[in-house]
Amino acid sequence: MHEKNNHLVTAKDISRKYKVPYPTINHYTDLGFLAIIKREGNKRMYNDKQVRGRLSLISKMMNEGYPLRLIRKKIGAGVGGF
């Protein structure tokens, strides 16, 4: 497996890279959409590949009119291979 596939990023990195507001990342983490892989002090570290996939799936489902509550249920049920 390539090293880049396991690349860890902070919430701040995610916000910059994917143009997602920092409070939204916090909310998605609280809802269980984004998994914290490890912590370094106050920093939460996420798997970049997983974040990219989850944000893409969330965006797609929101564009289709799904509310976050239903997206949460579907992601929890393994929709989209996650």
C-alpha positions in Angstrom: 0.0 0.0 0.0 1.3 3.5 -0.8 2.3 5.8 2.0 0.1 8.5 0.6 -3.0 6.3 1.2 -2.3 6.4 4.9 -1.5 10.1 5.0 -2.9 11.7 8.2 -4.3 15.2 8.1 -5.6 17.6 10.8 -9.0 19.2 10.8 -7.3 22.5 9.8 -5.7 20.7 6.8 -9.1 19.3 5.8 -10.6 22.7 5.9 -8.0 24.2 3.7 -7.7 21.3 1.2 -11.4 20.6 0.7 -12.8 24.1 1.3 -15.0 22.9 4.2 -15.5 25.2 7.1 -13.8 24.2 10.3 -17.0 24.1 12.3 -18.5 21.7 9.7 -15.6 19.3 10.2 -16.3 19.4 13.9 -19.9 18.7 13.3 -19.2 15.8 10.9 -16.8 14.4 13.5 -19.5 14.6 16.2 -22.0 12.9 13.9 -19.5 10.1 13.3 -19.0 10.9 9.6 -15.2 11.5 10.1 -13.2 9.1 12.3 -10.3 10.4 14.3 -7.4 8.1 13.8 -5.2 9.6 16.5 -4.6 12.7 18.6 -1.4 14.7 18.9 -2.0 17.1 21.7 -5.0 19.2 20.8 -4.8 18.1 17.1 -7.2 15.4 15.8 -5.7 13.4 13.0 -7.8 11.9 10.2 -7.0 9.5 7.3 -6.9 11.8 4.2 -8.2 9.1 1.8 -11.2 8.3 4.1 -12.0 12.0 4.6 -12.0 12.5 0.8 -14.4 9.6 0.3 -16.7 10.6 3.1 -16.9 14.3 2.1 -17.6 13.2 -1.5 -20.4 10.9 -0.4 -21.9 13.5 2.1 -21.8 16.2 -0.6 -23.4 13.8 -3.2 -26.2 12.8 -0.8 -26.8 16.4 0.3 -27.1 17.5 -3.3 -29.7 14.7 -3.8 -31.7 16.2 -0.9 -30.9 13.9 1.9 -30.8 15.5 5.4 -27.8 14.9 7.6 -29.9 12.7 9.9 -30.6 10.2 7.0 -27.0 10.5 5.7 -25.9 9.4 9.2 -28.1 6.4 9.1 -27.0 5.4 5.6 -23.3 5.8 6.4 -23.8 3.8 9.5 -25.3 1.1 7.4 -22.3 1.0 5.1 -23.8 2.9 2.1 -21.2 3.8 -0.5 -18.7 1.2 0.7 -17.8 3.2 3.9 
